[in-house]
Amino acid sequence: MIELHDHPVSPCAQKVRLVLAEKSLDFQLHPIDLSAKQNLTPEYLKLNPAGLVPTLVIDGKPIPESTVICELLDDLYPEVALRPTDPYELAQMRLWTKRLDESLHAACGALQWPMFMLPVLAQMSEEDAEALLGRVPDPVRRGRQQELYRQGMAAPVAAAGVNTYNQFLADMEVMLANQPWLAGQSFSLADTGVMPYFQTLKQFGWTELYKDRAAVTDWVARCFSRPSYQAAIGEAMPASMLEQMAKSGAEAWPVLKSALI
């Protein structure tokens, strides 16, 4: 019995859904409304003390952290392997997933979080909004969200985020110029891990970041043409949500573009 607690636009949840789709695994979905902070309820915090999505539950055992979840799924269901057998390529895969966890995910959060949460917080009193943000368990994430709430997309953390993205794309271009997939010759957890962060660029209309990078553009096209993309991400995005994201992304892009170094 596989259960997944997630949100459709969470990159970390998307990468788990991609792995589930690549392996053709059935699962029960439990949507978590992040804008209503359902991830901070006592019930959810019992499953995931950090208050993050996704959380995978297998036979009643909760597993947090998307990178760990993806490797666990590859251990449990190895028939469709998503880790290279070559030791060097396996190391490359893990370097990409480590970099996601340590830099790109926070950068993406700094750009995507205000798109969804600032309109919600604007409907609240300043006191209530600050109190809600004060409940975020992780102090680093809490501080980032407070900075974005107070300064919007002009916050330094947003400028740092778009430049982190830009450097990540530059490094991808170098790697993909010499091999078809991020870890080497085979599609792997490196690719399923990075794909959702391009969904973020697509849905907000920020693809200008890589339009002049031919190898990255080709990789994106091949990734998004996989059946797993449509099953795990494309079908999870309501048209009304995509329309609103495109609108808010277009409004934010001039500020982000001006921050590029």
DRENVOMAR-107194 format. One record per residue (C-alpha): residue number from 1; x, y, z; residue in three letters. Coordinates in Angstrom, 2 decimals, m for minus. Layout:
n:NUM | xx:X | yy:Y | zz:Z | res:Ala;
...
***
This chain:
n:1 | xx:0.00 | yy:0.00 | zz:0.00 | res:Met;
n:2 | xx:1.62 | yy:3.23 | zz:m1.20 | res:Ile;
n:3 | xx:0.24 | yy:6.59 | zz:m0.09 | res:Glu;
n:4 | xx:1.57 | yy:10.02 | zz:m1.09 | res:Leu;
n:5 | xx:0.86 | yy:13.27 | zz:0.72 | res:His;
n:6 | xx:1.63 | yy:16.02 | zz:m1.75 | res:Asp;
n:7 | xx:0.70 | yy:19.23 | zz:m3.55 | res:His;
n:8 | xx:0.49 | yy:19.45 | zz:m7.37 | res:Pro;
n:9 | xx:2.98 | yy:22.32 | zz:m7.76 | res:Val;
n:10 | xx:5.58 | yy:21.17 | zz:m5.23 | res:Ser;
n:11 | xx:8.75 | yy:20.25 | zz:m7.19 | res:Pro;
n:12 | xx:9.69 | yy:17.69 | zz:m4.53 | res:Cys;
n:13 | xx:6.26 | yy:16.06 | zz:m4.77 | res:Ala;
n:14 | xx:6.45 | yy:16.15 | zz:m8.56 | res:Gln;
n:15 | xx:9.75 | yy:14.29 | zz:m8.64 | res:Lys;
n:16 | xx:8.30 | yy:11.51 | zz:m6.48 | res:Val;
n:17 | xx:5.26 | yy:11.28 | zz:m8.75 | res:Arg;
n:18 | xx:7.61 | yy:11.06 | zz:m11.74 | res:Leu;
n:19 | xx:9.39 | yy:8.09 | zz:m10.20 | res:Val;
n:20 | xx:6.08 | yy:6.42 | zz:m9.39 | res:Leu;
n:21 | xx:4.96 | yy:6.99 | zz:m12.98 | res:Ala;
n:22 | xx:8.23 | yy:5.73 | zz:m14.49 | res:Glu;
n:23 | xx:7.74 | yy:2.53 | zz:m12.48 | res:Lys;
n:24 | xx:3.98 | yy:2.33 | zz:m13.24 | res:Ser;
n:25 | xx:3.18 | yy:2.09 | zz:m9.52 | res:Leu;
n:26 | xx:m0.32 | yy:2.66 | zz:m8.17 | res:Asp;
n:27 | xx:m0.70 | yy:4.86 | zz:m5.12 | res:Phe;
n:28 | xx:m3.28 | yy:6.67 | zz:m3.04 | res:Gln;
n:29 | xx:m2.97 | yy:10.44 | zz:m3.20 | res:Leu;
n:30 | xx:m3.59 | yy:12.71 | zz:m0.20 | res:His;
n:31 | xx:m3.54 | yy:16.38 | zz:m1.35 | res:Pro;
n:32 | xx:m2.12 | yy:18.86 | zz:1.16 | res:Ile;
n:33 | xx:m3.33 | yy:22.45 | zz:0.82 | res:Asp;
n:34 | xx:m0.16 | yy:24.46 | zz:1.37 | res:Leu;
n:35 | xx:m1.90 | yy:27.82 | zz:1.03 | res:Ser;
n:36 | xx:m4.12 | yy:26.83 | zz:3.97 | res:Ala;
n:37 | xx:m1.01 | yy:25.54 | zz:5.80 | res:Lys;
n:38 | xx:m2.42 | yy:22.03 | zz:6.17 | res:Gln;
n:39 | xx:1.23 | yy:20.99 | zz:6.25 | res:Asn;
n:40 | xx:1.51 | yy:22.62 | zz:9.69 | res:Leu;
n:41 | xx:m1.40 | yy:20.79 | zz:11.30 | res:Thr;
n:42 | xx:m0.57 | yy:18.50 | zz:14.24 | res:Pro;
n:43 | xx:m1.79 | yy:15.50 | zz:12.24 | res:Glu;
n:44 | xx:0.54 | yy:16.15 | zz:9.33 | res:Tyr;
n:45 | xx:3.50 | yy:17.10 | zz:11.52 | res:Leu;
n:46 | xx:3.29 | yy:13.61 | zz:13.04 | res:Lys;
n:47 | xx:4.06 | yy:12.23 | zz:9.60 | res:Leu;
n:48 | xx:6.57 | yy:14.89 | zz:8.62 | res:Asn;
n:49 | xx:7.95 | yy:16.93 | zz:11.55 | res:Pro;
n:50 | xx:9.47 | yy:19.48 | zz:9.14 | res:Ala;
n:51 | xx:6.01 | yy:20.25 | zz:7.75 | res:Gly;
n:52 | xx:7.12 | yy:19.64 | zz:4.16 | res:Leu;
n:53 | xx:5.63 | yy:17.80 | zz:1.21 | res:Val;
n:54 | xx:5.85 | yy:15.14 | zz:0.05 | res:Pro;
n:55 | xx:5.57 | yy:12.36 | zz:2.57 | res:Thr;
n:56 | xx:5.41 | yy:8.79 | zz:1.33 | res:Leu;
n:57 | xx:3.67 | yy:6.20 | zz:3.47 | res:Val;
n:58 | xx:4.32 | yy:2.54 | zz:2.66 | res:Ile;
n:59 | xx:2.44 | yy:m0.06 | zz:4.71 | res:Asp;
n:60 | xx:1.83 | yy:2.58 | zz:7.37 | res:Gly;
n:61 | xx:5.47 | yy:3.70 | zz:7.58 | res:Lys;
n:62 | xx:5.97 | yy:7.42 | zz:6.77 | res:Pro;
n:63 | xx:9.07 | yy:8.46 | zz:4.86 | res:Ile;
n:64 | xx:9.88 | yy:12.18 | zz:4.40 | res:Pro;
n:65 | xx:12.47 | yy:13.81 | zz:2.12 | res:Glu;
n:66 | xx:11.88 | yy:13.40 | zz:m1.61 | res:Ser;
n:67 | xx:15.44 | yy:12.38 | zz:m2.52 | res:Thr;
n:68 | xx:15.34 | yy:9.60 | zz:0.07 | res:Val;
n:69 | xx:11.87 | yy:8.58 | zz:m1.10 | res:Ile;
n:70 | xx:13.02 | yy:8.26 | zz:m4.71 | res:Cys;
n:71 | xx:15.99 | yy:6.08 | zz:m3.80 | res:Glu;
n:72 | xx:13.76 | yy:3.95 | zz:m1.57 | res:Leu;
n:73 | xx:11.33 | yy:3.40 | zz:m4.44 | res:Leu;
n:74 | xx:14.23 | yy:2.37 | zz:m6.66 | res:Asp;
n:75 | xx:15.33 | yy:m0.12 | zz:m3.99 | res:Asp;
n:76 | xx:11.83 | yy:m1.54 | zz:m3.50 | res:Leu;
n:77 | xx:10.86 | yy:m1.66 | zz:m7.18 | res:Tyr;
n:78 | xx:14.08 | yy:m2.24 | zz:m9.16 | res:Pro;
n:79 | xx:12.42 | yy:m3.71 | zz:m12.26 | res:Glu;
n:80 | xx:12.56 | yy:m0.25 | zz:m13.88 | res:Val;
n:81 | xx:15.91 | yy:0.97 | zz:m12.60 | res:Ala;
n:82 | xx:16.52 | yy:4.70 | zz:m12.29 | res:Leu;
n:83 | xx:20.05 | yy:4.53 | zz:m10.97 | res:Arg;
n:84 | xx:23.06 | yy:3.93 | zz:m13.23 | res:Pro;
n:85 | xx:25.02 | yy:0.72 | zz:m12.78 | res:Thr;
n:86 | xx:28.30 | yy:2.43 | zz:m13.63 | res:Asp;
n:87 | xx:29.83 | yy:3.68 | zz:m10.33 | res:Pro;
n:88 | xx:31.00 | yy:6.97 | zz:m11.83 | res:Tyr;
n:89 | xx:27.61 | yy:7.72 | zz:m13.35 | res:Glu;
n:90 | xx:25.93 | yy:6.77 | zz:m10.07 | res:Leu;
n:91 | xx:28.18 | yy:9.30 | zz:m8.32 | res:Ala;
n:92 | xx:27.23 | yy:11.92 | zz:m10.91 | res:Gln;
n:93 | xx:23.56 | yy:11.20 | zz:m10.31 | res:Met;
n:94 | xx:23.99 | yy:11.75 | zz:m6.60 | res:Arg;
n:95 | xx:25.96 | yy:14.95 | zz:m7.12 | res:Leu;
n:96 | xx:23.03 | yy:16.38 | zz:m9.09 | res:Trp;
n:97 | xx:20.44 | yy:15.31 | zz:m6.52 | res:Thr;
n:98 | xx:22.63 | yy:16.66 | zz:m3.71 | res:Lys;
n:99 | xx:22.91 | yy:19.99 | zz:m5.50 | res:Arg;
n:100 | xx:19.14 | yy:20.10 | zz:m5.89 | res:Leu;
n:101 | xx:18.67 | yy:19.63 | zz:m2.17 | res:Asp;
n:102 | xx:21.37 | yy:22.09 | zz:m1.18 | res:Glu;
n:103 | xx:20.80 | yy:24.97 | zz:m3.60 | res:Ser;
n:104 | xx:18.29 | yy:24.82 | zz:m6.45 | res:Leu;
n:105 | xx:15.33 | yy:23.80 | zz:m4.32 | res:His;
n:106 | xx:15.70 | yy:26.82 | zz:m2.02 | res:Ala;
n:107 | xx:16.20 | yy:29.04 | zz:m5.07 | res:Ala;
n:108 | xx:13.02 | yy:27.69 | zz:m6.63 | res:Cys;
n:109 | xx:11.16 | yy:28.19 | zz:m3.36 | res:Gly;
n:110 | xx:12.23 | yy:31.81 | zz:m3.23 | res:Ala;
n:111 | xx:10.70 | yy:32.35 | zz:m6.68 | res:Leu;
n:112 | xx:7.65 | yy:30.10 | zz:m6.52 | res:Gln;
n:113 | xx:6.50 | yy:30.58 | zz:m2.92 | res:Trp;
n:114 | xx:5.57 | yy:34.28 | zz:m3.28 | res:Pro;
n:115 | xx:3.61 | yy:33.52 | zz:m6.46 | res:Met;
n:116 | xx:1.18 | yy:31.41 | zz:m4.45 | res:Phe;
n:117 | xx:1.41 | yy:32.69 | zz:m0.91 | res:Met;
n:118 | xx:1.60 | yy:36.47 | zz:m1.19 | res:Leu;
n:119 | xx:m1.98 | yy:36.75 | zz:m2.54 | res:Pro;
n:120 | xx:m3.18 | yy:34.51 | zz:0.29 | res:Val;
n:121 | xx:m1.30 | yy:36.46 | zz:2.97 | res:Leu;
n:122 | xx:m2.56 | yy:39.76 | zz:1.52 | res:Ala;
n:123 | xx:m6.07 | yy:38.74 | zz:2.57 | res:Gln;
n:124 | xx:m4.95 | yy:38.48 | zz:6.20 | res:Met;
n:125 | xx:m4.00 | yy:41.09 | zz:8.75 | res:Ser;
n:126 | xx:m0.27 | yy:41.70 | zz:9.05 | res:Glu;
n:127 | xx:m0.36 | yy:40.30 | zz:12.58 | res:Glu;
n:128 | xx:m2.09 | yy:37.10 | zz:11.48 | res:Asp;
n:129 | xx:0.22 | yy:36.66 | zz:8.48 | res:Ala;
n:130 | xx:3.34 | yy:37.07 | zz:10.61 | res:Glu;
n:131 | xx:1.94 | yy:34.65 | zz:13.17 | res:Ala;
n:132 | xx:1.29 | yy:32.07 | zz:10.47 | res:Leu;
n:133 | xx:4.79 | yy:32.37 | zz:9.06 | res:Leu;
n:134 | xx:6.18 | yy:32.15 | zz:12.56 | res:Gly;
n:135 | xx:4.85 | yy:28.59 | zz:12.77 | res:Arg;
n:136 | xx:7.18 | yy:27.33 | zz:10.01 | res:Val;
n:137 | xx:9.43 | yy:24.83 | zz:11.85 | res:Pro;
n:138 | xx:12.69 | yy:25.36 | zz:9.93 | res:Asp;
n:139 | xx:14.27 | yy:28.73 | zz:10.88 | res:Pro;
n:140 | xx:16.01 | yy:29.15 | zz:7.50 | res:Val;
n:141 | xx:12.83 | yy:28.52 | zz:5.53 | res:Arg;
n:142 | xx:10.88 | yy:30.68 | zz:7.98 | res:Arg;
n:143 | xx:13.28 | yy:33.58 | zz:7.54 | res:Gly;
n:144 | xx:13.16 | yy:33.29 | zz:3.75 | res:Arg;
n:145 | xx:9.37 | yy:33.36 | zz:3.72 | res:Gln;
n:146 | xx:9.26 | yy:36.31 | zz:6.12 | res:Gln;
n:147 | xx:11.67 | yy:38.25 | zz:3.90 | res:Glu;
n:148 | xx:9.55 | yy:37.52 | zz:0.82 | res:Leu;
n:149 | xx:6.34 | yy:38.46 | zz:2.64 | res:Tyr;
n:150 | xx:7.80 | yy:41.80 | zz:3.69 | res:Arg;
n:151 | xx:9.61 | yy:42.71 | zz:0.44 | res:Gln;
n:152 | xx:7.97 | yy:40.66 | zz:m2.31 | res:Gly;
n:153 | xx:9.94 | yy:39.74 | zz:m5.44 | res:Met;
n:154 | xx:12.29 | yy:42.67 | zz:m4.73 | res:Ala;
n:155 | xx:13.66 | yy:40.73 | zz:m1.75 | res:Ala;
n:156 | xx:17.38 | yy:39.85 | zz:m1.96 | res:Pro;
n:157 | xx:16.50 | yy:36.17 | zz:m1.57 | res:Val;
n:158 | xx:14.52 | yy:36.30 | zz:m4.83 | res:Ala;
n:159 | xx:17.45 | yy:37.89 | zz:m6.70 | res:Ala;
n:160 | xx:19.76 | yy:35.23 | zz:m5.30 | res:Ala;
n:161 | xx:17.26 | yy:32.57 | zz:m6.37 | res:Gly;
n:162 | xx:17.10 | yy:33.56 | zz:m10.03 | res:Val;
n:163 | xx:20.91 | yy:33.75 | zz:m10.21 | res:Asn;
n:164 | xx:21.28 | yy:30.33 | zz:m8.60 | res:Thr;
n:165 | xx:18.90 | yy:29.00 | zz:m11.25 | res:Tyr;
n:166 | xx:20.92 | yy:30.67 | zz:m14.00 | res:Asn;
n:167 | xx:24.19 | yy:29.12 | zz:m12.85 | res:Gln;
n:168 | xx:22.58 | yy:25.69 | zz:m12.53 | res:Phe;
n:169 | xx:21.38 | yy:25.96 | zz:m16.13 | res:Leu;
n:170 | xx:24.83 | yy:27.01 | zz:m17.31 | res:Ala;
n:171 | xx:26.36 | yy:23.94 | zz:m15.67 | res:Asp;
n:172 | xx:23.68 | yy:21.70 | zz:m17.17 | res:Met;
n:173 | xx:24.48 | yy:23.05 | zz:m20.63 | res:Glu;
n:174 | xx:28.14 | yy:22.06 | zz:m20.26 | res:Val;
n:175 | xx:27.28 | yy:18.56 | zz:m19.06 | res:Met;
n:176 | xx:24.53 | yy:17.87 | zz:m21.62 | res:Leu;
n:177 | xx:26.70 | yy:19.00 | zz:m24.51 | res:Ala;
n:178 | xx:28.64 | yy:15.76 | zz:m24.12 | res:Asn;
n:179 | xx:26.05 | yy:13.22 | zz:m22.95 | res:Gln;
n:180 | xx:22.28 | yy:12.66 | zz:m23.34 | res:Pro;
n:181 | xx:21.30 | yy:12.62 | zz:m19.66 | res:Trp;
n:182 | xx:22.53 | yy:14.40 | zz:m16.57 | res:Leu;
n:183 | xx:24.33 | yy:11.40 | zz:m15.06 | res:Ala;
n:184 | xx:25.56 | yy:9.97 | zz:m18.35 | res:Gly;
n:185 | xx:24.07 | yy:7.56 | zz:m20.86 | res:Gln;
n:186 | xx:20.88 | yy:6.59 | zz:m19.03 | res:Ser;
n:187 | xx:17.81 | yy:8.46 | zz:m17.79 | res:Phe;
n:188 | xx:18.08 | yy:8.48 | zz:m13.99 | res:Ser;
n:189 | xx:16.95 | yy:9.98 | zz:m10.70 | res:Leu;
n:190 | xx:19.08 | yy:12.99 | zz:m11.60 | res:Ala;
n:191 | xx:16.73 | yy:13.73 | zz:m14.50 | res:Asp;
n:192 | xx:13.50 | yy:13.01 | zz:m12.60 | res:Thr;
n:193 | xx:14.84 | yy:15.22 | zz:m9.82 | res:Gly;
n:194 | xx:15.62 | yy:18.19 | zz:m12.04 | res:Val;
n:195 | xx:12.57 | yy:17.99 | zz:m14.35 | res:Met;
n:196 | xx:10.12 | yy:19.62 | zz:m11.89 | res:Pro;
n:197 | xx:12.29 | yy:22.71 | zz:m11.62 | res:Tyr;
n:198 | xx:11.79 | yy:23.23 | zz:m15.35 | res:Phe;
n:199 | xx:8.07 | yy:22.81 | zz:m14.86 | res:Gln;
n:200 | xx:8.34 | yy:25.82 | zz:m12.54 | res:Thr;
n:201 | xx:10.01 | yy:27.84 | zz:m15.31 | res:Leu;
n:202 | xx:7.40 | yy:26.66 | zz:m17.83 | res:Lys;
n:203 | xx:4.32 | yy:27.40 | zz:m15.76 | res:Gln;
n:204 | xx:5.44 | yy:30.92 | zz:m14.85 | res:Phe;
n:205 | xx:6.73 | yy:31.72 | zz:m18.33 | res:Gly;
n:206 | xx:10.37 | yy:32.08 | zz:m17.28 | res:Trp;
n:207 | xx:11.83 | yy:29.84 | zz:m20.00 | res:Thr;
n:208 | xx:13.90 | yy:32.77 | zz:m21.28 | res:Glu;
n:209 | xx:16.47 | yy:31.60 | zz:m18.73 | res:Leu;
n:210 | xx:17.46 | yy:28.73 | zz:m21.00 | res:Tyr;
n:211 | xx:16.20 | yy:29.63 | zz:m24.49 | res:Lys;
n:212 | xx:19.78 | yy:30.19 | zz:m25.76 | res:Asp;
n:213 | xx:21.07 | yy:26.92 | zz:m24.25 | res:Arg;
n:214 | xx:20.59 | yy:24.33 | zz:m27.00 | res:Ala;
n:215 | xx:21.57 | yy:21.23 | zz:m25.03 | res:Ala;
n:216 | xx:19.31 | yy:22.16 | zz:m22.11 | res:Val;
n:217 | xx:16.43 | yy:22.97 | zz:m24.47 | res:Thr;
n:218 | xx:16.79 | yy:19.57 | zz:m26.15 | res:Asp;
n:219 | xx:16.92 | yy:17.79 | zz:m22.76 | res:Trp;
n:220 | xx:13.75 | yy:19.58 | zz:m21.62 | res:Val;
n:221 | xx:11.91 | yy:18.55 | zz:m24.81 | res:Ala;
n:222 | xx:12.92 | yy:14.91 | zz:m24.37 | res:Arg;
n:223 | xx:11.99 | yy:14.88 | zz:m20.68 | res:Cys;
n:224 | xx:8.62 | yy:16.52 | zz:m21.22 | res:Phe;
n:225 | xx:7.79 | yy:14.09 | zz:m24.03 | res:Ser;
n:226 | xx:8.03 | yy:11.10 | zz:m21.67 | res:Arg;
n:227 | xx:4.69 | yy:9.54 | zz:m20.68 | res:Pro;
n:228 | xx:5.69 | yy:9.91 | zz:m17.02 | res:Ser;
n:229 | xx:5.70 | yy:13.71 | zz:m17.34 | res:Tyr;
n:230 | xx:2.11 | yy:13.87 | zz:m18.53 | res:Gln;
n:231 | xx:0.96 | yy:11.34 | zz:m15.92 | res:Ala;
n:232 | xx:2.83 | yy:12.85 | zz:m12.99 | res:Ala;
n:233 | xx:2.78 | yy:16.58 | zz:m13.72 | res:Ile;
n:234 | xx:0.75 | yy:17.53 | zz:m16.77 | res:Gly;
n:235 | xx:m2.48 | yy:15.91 | zz:m15.63 | res:Glu;
n:236 | xx:m2.07 | yy:17.27 | zz:m12.09 | res:Ala;
n:237 | xx:m2.23 | yy:20.90 | zz:m13.20 | res:Met;
n:238 | xx:m5.74 | yy:22.38 | zz:m13.51 | res:Pro;
n:239 | xx:m6.11 | yy:24.80 | zz:m16.43 | res:Ala;
n:240 | xx:m7.28 | yy:27.60 | zz:m14.14 | res:Ser;
n:241 | xx:m4.16 | yy:27.20 | zz:m12.01 | res:Met;
n:242 | xx:m1.88 | yy:27.29 | zz:m15.06 | res:Leu;
n:243 | xx:m3.60 | yy:30.43 | zz:m16.32 | res:Glu;
n:244 | xx:m3.12 | yy:32.22 | zz:m13.02 | res:Gln;
n:245 | xx:0.52 | yy:31.11 | zz:m12.75 | res:Met;
n:246 | xx:1.28 | yy:32.39 | zz:m16.25 | res:Ala;
n:247 | xx:m0.26 | yy:35.76 | zz:m15.37 | res:Lys;
n:248 | xx:1.58 | yy:36.18 | zz:m12.08 | res:Ser;
n:249 | xx:4.83 | yy:34.93 | zz:m13.62 | res:Gly;
n:250 | xx:4.65 | yy:37.50 | zz:m16.42 | res:Ala;
n:251 | xx:4.18 | yy:40.26 | zz:m13.86 | res:Glu;
n:252 | xx:7.18 | yy:39.10 | zz:m11.82 | res:Ala;
n:253 | xx:9.59 | yy:38.41 | zz:m14.69 | res:Trp;
n:254 | xx:10.82 | yy:42.00 | zz:m15.30 | res:Pro;
n:255 | xx:11.93 | yy:42.24 | zz:m11.66 | res:Val;
n:256 | xx:13.68 | yy:38.87 | zz:m11.79 | res:Leu;
n:257 | xx:15.30 | yy:39.57 | zz:m15.15 | res:Lys;
n:258 | xx:16.73 | yy:42.83 | zz:m13.88 | res:Ser;
n:259 | xx:18.35 | yy:40.92 | zz:m10.99 | res:Ala;
n:260 | xx:20.34 | yy:38.62 | zz:m13.27 | res:Leu;
n:261 | xx:24.07 | yy:39.11 | zz:m12.99 | res:Ile;
***
